[in-house]
Amino acid sequence: MRAEFMSFLSQYKVLGLAVAFILGLYLGNLVQGLVNDLMMPLISIATGSVGPLKACTAGGTPVPAWQCIAVGPFLIGSFLGTLITFIVVVFVVFLIVKVAKRSNIQ
């Protein structure tokens, strides 16, 4: 059963597909955080549509206090949370791939 499973994994490159899927999801979250927390406030300042006092609300609802680490309207805390999550996920995926290569699963 184990040999058959290993054959399936190596034949269809399931590990590579899973790694690409996971990294794609979290890279999408990172880009979304970059746009929403850093770039959109900059665009809002440039167009004059939002002031610095509206920094700790998202769509009219208050965001959690840890996300309100803000420099003006930029939600630095929220972006740093997203960045740290991305780094942790990439490290865990790296460890999984390292163990899989050691076991000859490719």
Secondary structure in CASP SS format (residue, H / E / C, confidence):
PFRMAT SS
TARGET T0000
AUTHOR 0000-0000-0000
METHOD secondary structure of the structure
MODEL  1
M C 1.00
R H 1.00
A H 1.00
E H 1.00
F H 1.00
M H 1.00
S H 1.00
F H 1.00
L H 1.00
S H 1.00
Q H 1.00
Y H 1.00
K C 1.00
V H 1.00
L H 1.00
G H 1.00
L H 1.00
A H 1.00
V H 1.00
A H 1.00
F H 1.00
I H 1.00
L H 1.00
G H 1.00
L H 1.00
Y H 1.00
L H 1.00
G H 1.00
N H 1.00
L H 1.00
V H 1.00
Q H 1.00
G H 1.00
L H 1.00
V H 1.00
N H 1.00
D H 1.00
L H 1.00
M H 1.00
M H 1.00
P H 1.00
L H 1.00
I H 1.00
S H 1.00
I H 1.00
A H 1.00
T H 1.00
G C 1.00
S C 1.00
V C 1.00
G C 1.00
P H 1.00
L H 1.00
K H 1.00
A C 1.00
C C 1.00
T E 1.00
A E 1.00
G C 1.00
G C 1.00
T E 1.00
P E 1.00
V C 1.00
P C 1.00
A H 1.00
W H 1.00
Q H 1.00
C H 1.00
I C 1.00
A E 1.00
V E 1.00
G C 1.00
P C 1.00
F E 1.00
L E 1.00
I H 1.00
G H 1.00
S H 1.00
F H 1.00
L H 1.00
G H 1.00
T H 1.00
L H 1.00
I H 1.00
T H 1.00
F H 1.00
I H 1.00
V H 1.00
V H 1.00
V H 1.00
F H 1.00
V H 1.00
V H 1.00
F H 1.00
L H 1.00
I H 1.00
V H 1.00
K H 1.00
V H 1.00
A H 1.00
K H 1.00
R H 1.00
S C 1.00
N C 1.00
I C 1.00
Q C 1.00
END
